[in-house]
């Protein structure tokens, strides 16, 4: 072998290793633009330095558009979906017989994480309503933010809507449902299924869990059940209305509950249950029971003609974007004043455009977590 061959092979191996590492970190490169449609048709990008309103963000981009060309280096490993038409079947197990048009968009991205632990589920018309009092069925929307792995989030994605449908039953009048009791029962059933895996010897599941925010959207009400720190926000008449409260260990009532059960909340890189988990409620997390519980808080909101849209998202979004700013972004997207485009194509659904812009903004603001967003356009869904 010539004396320089080993040196060349070594350099090649080193470069190959570097490329492999680069691919693992930069899961998917996507060239992206954010466009604000106004009188001079300026094109803007989302700035990392924006911590105020969306107007401030866009103003910064307008000044610095030539200095921010690094979006292609952002980390994307995403799934997206949208729907804006009447359906007979959604492709799943549940038939959908809706005589209306539902409009939503959803996107999940790895962000700067190596693994994808979030999961999203949408089931249009997943519950058939026989009561004459309600003109349309309920649609199901859910975001699950896993931790310690994706096992529990994926189990919730596959099972939660079925569990809820089973508990509601086929012929029951939804006006008579005790939503809080029903949702607590369903979340508990889901948790029992996960714990059953632990009992059957699937030891790896013992330290895995997931948050869950579930919204059932009907013609006259929106029912939200939340367990953990994912969040649901309704925009009504230009005002951001939170439909859930984050379950954080330092929330006074949650801390009191944990300590009453014999646990402790420790400030270790943020407040955590036993210094480990940064949320005080979740499905799974067998090793932290009884301090971490699976029971959701439930809100029932009567629909109004002023309802604009609903946002469900994991904390990868909410850690860096406020409710108000998120609603401003979505409103502009649905109005056609703000749009995010890949290099050659744009999403057809305004709701999916809105979800994409929120993800882009969260990454620009430094979110290091997986990010999952669902936007439901209530004006088109009503």
C-alpha positions as CSV (number, residue, x, y, z in Angstrom):
1,X,0.0,0.0,0.0
2,X,1.4,3.5,-0.9
3,X,2.4,5.4,2.3
4,X,-0.3,8.2,1.7
5,X,-3.2,5.7,1.2
6,X,-3.8,5.2,4.9
7,X,-3.7,8.9,5.4
8,X,-6.3,9.4,2.6
9,X,-8.5,6.6,4.0
10,X,-8.3,8.2,7.4
11,X,-9.3,11.6,6.1
12,X,-12.2,10.0,4.2
13,X,-13.4,8.1,7.3
14,X,-13.2,11.3,9.3
15,X,-15.2,13.3,6.7
16,X,-17.7,10.5,6.5
17,X,-18.2,10.5,10.3
18,X,-18.6,14.3,10.2
19,X,-21.2,14.1,7.5
20,X,-23.1,11.4,9.3
21,X,-23.2,13.5,12.5
22,X,-24.3,16.5,10.5
23,X,-27.1,14.5,9.0
24,X,-28.2,13.4,12.4
25,X,-28.3,16.9,13.8
26,X,-29.7,18.6,10.7
27,X,-32.5,16.1,10.3
28,X,-33.9,17.8,7.3
29,X,-32.8,21.1,5.6
30,X,-35.6,23.2,4.3
31,X,-35.3,26.5,2.6
32,X,-38.1,28.7,3.8
33,X,-39.4,32.2,3.5
34,X,-42.0,34.2,5.4
35,X,-44.0,36.6,3.4
36,X,-46.1,39.4,4.6
37,X,-48.5,40.6,1.9
38,X,-48.9,44.3,2.2
39,X,-48.7,47.4,-0.1
40,X,-45.1,47.0,-1.1
41,X,-45.2,43.2,-1.1
42,X,-42.1,42.9,1.0
43,X,-40.7,39.5,1.9
44,X,-39.8,39.0,5.5
45,X,-38.1,36.3,7.6
46,X,-38.6,35.4,11.2
47,X,-35.9,36.8,13.5
48,X,-34.3,35.1,16.4
49,X,-34.2,38.3,18.3
50,X,-37.9,39.0,18.5
51,X,-39.4,38.8,22.0
52,X,-42.3,41.1,21.7
53,X,-45.3,41.3,19.3
54,X,-45.5,39.9,15.9
55,X,-45.4,43.4,14.5
56,X,-42.0,43.9,16.1
57,X,-40.9,40.6,14.6
58,X,-41.9,41.6,11.1
59,X,-40.4,45.0,11.4
60,X,-37.0,43.5,12.4
61,X,-37.2,41.1,9.5
62,X,-37.9,43.9,7.1
63,X,-34.7,45.7,8.2
64,X,-32.5,42.6,8.4
65,X,-33.9,40.5,5.5
66,X,-30.5,40.4,3.8
67,X,-28.7,39.3,6.9
68,X,-30.8,36.3,7.8
69,X,-30.3,33.6,5.2
70,X,-29.8,30.7,7.6
71,X,-33.3,29.2,7.6
72,X,-32.0,26.4,5.4
73,X,-30.0,25.2,8.4
74,X,-33.0,24.8,10.7
75,X,-33.8,21.3,11.7
76,X,-37.0,19.8,10.2
77,X,-38.3,16.3,10.4
78,X,-41.9,17.1,10.0
79,X,-45.3,15.7,9.3
80,X,-48.1,18.0,8.1
81,X,-51.7,17.5,7.2
82,X,-54.6,19.7,6.3
83,X,-58.3,19.3,5.4
84,X,-60.8,21.6,3.9
85,X,-63.5,19.6,2.2
86,X,-66.6,17.5,2.8
87,X,-65.6,13.8,3.4
88,X,-67.2,10.4,3.4
89,X,-64.3,8.7,5.0
90,X,-61.1,10.1,6.6
91,X,-59.0,7.1,5.7
92,X,-59.1,5.7,9.2
93,X,-61.3,3.2,10.9
94,X,-64.1,5.7,11.6
95,X,-66.5,6.6,8.9
96,X,-67.2,10.3,8.6
97,X,-70.5,11.5,7.2
98,X,-70.2,15.2,7.5
99,X,-72.3,17.6,5.5
100,X,-70.1,20.5,6.3
101,X,-66.6,21.7,5.5
102,X,-64.0,21.3,8.3
103,X,-60.8,23.3,8.0
104,X,-57.7,22.6,10.0
105,X,-54.0,22.3,9.6
106,X,-51.4,20.4,11.7
107,X,-47.6,20.2,11.7
108,X,-45.1,18.3,13.9
109,X,-41.4,19.0,13.7
110,X,-38.4,17.5,15.5
111,X,-36.9,21.0,15.9
112,X,-33.5,20.8,17.5
113,X,-34.2,17.4,19.1
114,X,-32.7,14.2,17.8
115,X,-35.9,12.2,18.3
116,X,-39.5,12.9,17.6
117,X,-41.6,12.3,20.7
118,X,-44.7,14.3,19.9
119,X,-47.8,12.8,18.3
120,X,-50.9,14.4,16.7
121,X,-54.3,13.0,16.0
122,X,-57.3,14.4,14.1
123,X,-60.6,12.6,13.6
124,X,-63.3,14.5,11.8
125,X,-66.8,13.5,12.8
126,X,-65.5,10.8,15.1
127,X,-68.7,10.9,17.2
128,X,-72.1,10.6,15.5
129,X,-74.8,12.6,17.2
130,X,-78.4,11.4,16.8
131,X,-79.9,14.2,18.8
132,X,-81.9,16.7,16.8
133,X,-80.6,19.5,19.1
134,X,-77.1,19.4,17.6
135,X,-76.7,20.0,13.9
136,X,-73.3,18.4,13.5
137,X,-71.0,15.8,14.9
138,X,-68.0,16.4,17.1
139,X,-64.5,16.6,15.6
140,X,-61.5,15.3,17.6
141,X,-58.2,17.1,17.8
142,X,-55.3,16.1,20.1
143,X,-51.6,16.9,20.7
144,X,-49.5,14.5,22.7
145,X,-46.0,15.6,23.9
146,X,-44.0,12.5,24.9
147,X,-41.0,12.4,27.2
148,X,-38.5,9.6,27.8
149,X,-39.4,8.3,24.4
150,X,-42.4,8.3,22.0
151,X,-44.1,5.1,23.2
152,X,-46.8,6.7,25.3
153,X,-47.5,9.6,22.9
154,X,-47.9,7.1,20.1
155,X,-50.2,4.9,22.2
156,X,-52.4,7.9,23.0
157,X,-52.5,8.9,19.4
158,X,-53.7,5.4,18.4
159,X,-56.1,4.8,21.3
160,X,-57.4,7.9,23.0
161,X,-60.1,8.9,20.5
162,X,-61.3,5.3,20.4
163,X,-61.5,5.2,24.2
164,X,-63.6,8.4,24.2
165,X,-65.9,7.1,21.5
166,X,-66.4,3.9,23.4
167,X,-67.3,5.8,26.6
168,X,-69.7,8.1,24.9
169,X,-71.5,5.3,23.1
170,X,-73.3,5.3,19.8
171,X,-76.8,6.5,20.7
172,X,-76.4,8.7,23.7
173,X,-77.5,12.3,23.6
174,X,-74.4,14.4,24.0
175,X,-76.3,17.1,25.8
176,X,-76.5,14.7,28.8
177,X,-72.8,13.8,29.0
178,X,-70.9,14.8,32.1
179,X,-67.8,15.9,30.2
180,X,-65.5,16.2,33.2
181,X,-66.3,12.8,34.5
182,X,-66.1,11.2,31.1
183,X,-62.8,12.8,30.2
184,X,-61.3,11.8,33.6
185,X,-62.5,8.3,33.0
186,X,-61.0,8.1,29.5
187,X,-57.6,9.5,30.5
188,X,-57.5,7.1,33.4
189,X,-58.3,4.2,31.1
190,X,-55.5,5.3,28.8
191,X,-53.1,5.5,31.7
192,X,-54.2,2.0,32.9
193,X,-53.5,0.6,29.4
194,X,-49.9,2.1,29.6
195,X,-49.4,0.8,33.1
196,X,-50.6,-2.6,31.9
197,X,-47.7,-2.7,29.6
198,X,-45.4,-2.1,32.6
199,X,-47.0,-4.9,34.6
200,X,-46.7,-7.3,31.6
201,X,-42.9,-6.8,31.6
202,X,-42.4,-3.9,29.2
203,X,-39.9,-2.3,31.6
204,X,-38.8,0.5,29.2
205,X,-42.3,2.0,29.4
206,X,-41.9,2.6,33.2
207,X,-40.1,5.9,32.7
208,X,-41.9,7.1,29.6
209,X,-44.9,9.4,29.7
210,X,-46.8,12.0,27.7
211,X,-48.9,15.1,28.1
212,X,-52.3,15.2,26.4
213,X,-54.5,18.1,25.3
214,X,-57.7,17.0,23.6
215,X,-60.4,19.2,22.0
216,X,-63.8,18.0,20.9
217,X,-65.3,20.7,18.6
218,X,-69.0,20.6,18.0
219,X,-71.5,23.0,16.5
220,X,-72.4,24.5,19.9
221,X,-69.5,23.9,22.2
222,X,-65.8,23.1,22.5
223,X,-64.7,20.6,25.1
224,X,-61.1,20.7,26.1
225,X,-59.4,18.2,28.4
226,X,-55.8,18.9,29.3
227,X,-53.2,16.8,31.2
228,X,-49.7,18.4,31.3
229,X,-48.3,21.5,29.8
230,X,-49.5,21.3,26.2
231,X,-52.1,24.0,25.7
232,X,-55.4,25.0,23.9
233,X,-56.1,28.6,23.1
234,X,-59.3,30.0,21.4
235,X,-59.3,33.3,19.5
236,X,-62.6,35.0,20.1
237,X,-63.3,38.4,18.7
238,X,-59.6,39.2,18.5
239,X,-58.9,38.1,22.1
240,X,-56.8,35.1,23.0
241,X,-58.8,32.9,25.5
242,X,-56.9,30.1,27.2
243,X,-59.0,26.9,27.3
244,X,-56.5,25.0,29.5
245,X,-54.1,25.7,32.3
246,X,-50.6,24.3,32.3
247,X,-49.8,21.7,34.9
248,X,-46.5,22.8,36.3
249,X,-45.0,21.5,39.5
250,X,-44.6,25.0,40.9
251,X,-48.3,25.9,40.4
252,X,-49.5,26.4,44.0
253,X,-52.3,23.9,43.9
254,X,-50.2,21.3,42.1
255,X,-47.4,21.7,44.5
256,X,-49.7,21.3,47.4
257,X,-51.2,18.1,45.9
258,X,-47.8,16.6,45.3
259,X,-46.5,17.4,48.8
260,X,-49.7,16.0,50.3
261,X,-49.0,12.7,48.5
262,X,-45.5,12.6,50.0
263,X,-43.6,13.9,47.0
264,X,-41.4,17.0,46.6
265,X,-41.0,19.7,44.0
266,X,-37.3,20.5,43.5
267,X,-35.9,23.4,41.5
268,X,-33.3,21.5,39.4
269,X,-33.0,23.3,36.1
270,X,-36.6,24.5,36.6
271,X,-39.2,23.1,39.0
272,X,-39.6,19.4,38.7
273,X,-41.4,16.6,40.5
274,X,-38.7,14.8,42.6
275,X,-36.2,16.9,40.6
276,X,-37.1,14.9,37.4
277,X,-40.3,15.8,35.6
278,X,-41.1,19.3,34.6
279,X,-44.9,18.7,34.4
280,X,-47.1,17.6,37.3
281,X,-49.6,15.6,35.3
282,X,-49.2,13.1,32.5
283,X,-50.2,9.8,31.1
284,X,-47.7,7.1,31.9
285,X,-44.6,7.9,34.1
286,X,-45.3,4.9,36.3
287,X,-42.2,5.5,38.4
288,X,-43.5,8.9,39.6
289,X,-46.9,7.8,40.8
290,X,-48.8,8.8,42.9
291,X,-47.2,12.3,42.6
292,X,-47.8,12.6,38.8
293,X,-51.4,11.9,38.0
294,X,-53.2,11.3,34.7
295,X,-56.4,13.2,35.4
296,X,-57.2,16.2,33.1
297,X,-58.7,19.5,33.8
298,X,-61.8,20.0,31.6
299,X,-63.3,23.2,30.2
300,X,-66.6,23.4,28.3
301,X,-66.9,26.6,26.2
302,X,-70.2,27.5,24.4
303,X,-69.6,28.4,20.7
304,X,-70.0,32.1,19.7
305,X,-70.3,33.8,16.4
306,X,-67.2,35.7,17.3
307,X,-65.1,32.5,17.5
308,X,-62.2,32.7,15.0
309,X,-59.9,29.7,15.4
310,X,-58.5,27.2,17.9
311,X,-54.8,26.4,18.5
312,X,-53.6,23.3,20.2
313,X,-49.8,22.9,20.6
314,X,-47.1,21.3,22.6
315,X,-44.9,23.3,24.9
316,X,-42.2,23.6,22.2
317,X,-44.4,26.4,20.9
318,X,-45.7,27.9,24.2
319,X,-42.3,28.1,25.9
320,X,-41.3,30.8,23.4
321,X,-44.5,32.3,22.1
322,X,-47.3,33.8,24.1
323,X,-51.0,33.2,23.6
324,X,-51.5,36.7,22.2
325,X,-48.7,36.5,19.7
326,X,-49.7,33.1,18.5
327,X,-53.3,34.4,17.9
328,X,-51.9,37.4,16.0
329,X,-49.9,35.2,13.7
330,X,-52.8,32.8,13.0
331,X,-55.2,35.6,12.4
332,X,-52.9,37.2,9.8
333,X,-52.4,33.9,8.1
334,X,-56.1,33.2,7.8
335,X,-56.7,36.7,6.6
336,X,-54.0,36.1,3.9
337,X,-51.7,38.8,5.2
338,X,-48.9,36.4,6.4
339,X,-47.6,33.3,4.6
340,X,-44.8,30.9,4.9
341,X,-43.5,29.2,1.8
342,X,-41.0,26.5,1.0
343,X,-38.7,27.1,-1.9
344,X,-41.2,26.2,-4.6
345,X,-44.7,25.6,-3.1
346,X,-47.1,26.9,-0.5
347,X,-49.6,25.0,1.5
348,X,-53.1,25.1,0.2
349,X,-54.8,25.4,3.5
350,X,-54.7,28.7,5.4
351,X,-54.8,26.8,8.7
352,X,-51.8,24.7,7.7
353,X,-50.0,27.9,6.6
354,X,-50.7,29.3,10.1
355,X,-49.4,26.2,11.8
356,X,-46.2,26.4,9.7
357,X,-45.6,30.0,10.5
358,X,-46.0,29.3,14.2
359,X,-43.4,26.5,14.0
360,X,-41.1,28.8,12.1
361,X,-41.4,31.5,14.6
362,X,-40.9,29.1,17.6
363,X,-37.6,27.8,16.0
364,X,-36.5,31.3,15.3
365,X,-37.1,32.3,18.9
366,X,-34.9,29.4,20.1
367,X,-37.2,26.6,20.9
368,X,-35.1,23.4,21.5
369,X,-38.0,21.0,21.8
370,X,-40.2,19.1,19.4
371,X,-43.0,21.4,18.2
372,X,-46.5,20.2,17.3
373,X,-49.3,22.6,16.3
374,X,-52.9,22.1,15.2
375,X,-54.9,25.2,14.0
376,X,-58.7,24.8,13.5
377,X,-60.4,27.5,11.5
378,X,-63.7,27.8,13.4
379,X,-65.3,30.2,10.9
380,X,-64.9,27.7,8.1
381,X,-65.9,24.8,10.3
382,X,-69.1,26.4,11.5
